């Protein structure tokens, strides 16, 4: 929750939802629970397995010639 009018909340989105006109006021304490129920856990794939940080750093170094 944020201490702002409208009680907005942080909400993970599908990439196709990120477009012009998107506002934080669209996600609030009145619709957050229903959205989580309908969309499921959008972080599941990210947080479940994780990433190999060393491999990721090495890949970034090779891309940017560091």
N, C-alpha and C positions, 0 to 999 in steps of 0.2 A: 504494500500500500504506500501511497505517497501522500504527504500532508498538503494536498491541493484540492480545490473544489472538484467534485465529480468522483472522488475516490478511485482514481485510475490505478491499474495494476500492470506489472510487467507480464508480458504474454509472449511465448514463443509463437512464431508464425511459419506457415509454409511459404516457400520462396515466391510462389505465384500470388500471394497476398500482399507482397511488398510492392506497392505501386503508388503513383501520385494520388494525393487525396487521403492517404492513410493518416490517421491521427491517433494520438494516445487516448483521446476521449472515447474511442470505440471500445476500449477494454477497461472494465470497471468491476467493482465487487458485485454488481448485480448480474453480470453475464459471465464472469470468469469460470465459475464451477460448471455451468452448462457447456461452455466451450471446451473445457478440459474433458468432459464426458464425451462430447461428440467427436472431437479431434484426436483424443487419446494423448499419450505422453510423447510429445514431439522431441523431447530430449533423450528418449530411450536409446536410440541408435548411437547417439553421441556419447552418452555417459556409461552405457553398458560395457562396451569392449574397451573403449579408450583408444589412444594412439601411442605409437612408439615415438617418444619425443626425440630421442637421439637420431633416429632415422629421419624424422621431419626436419631437424636442424641441419643435418648433412645435406638433405635435398635442397633446402633453402640456400645453403652456402654454394652448392653447385650451380644453382640458377642465377644467383647474383654475383658469382665470381668472388666470393669472400674467402 
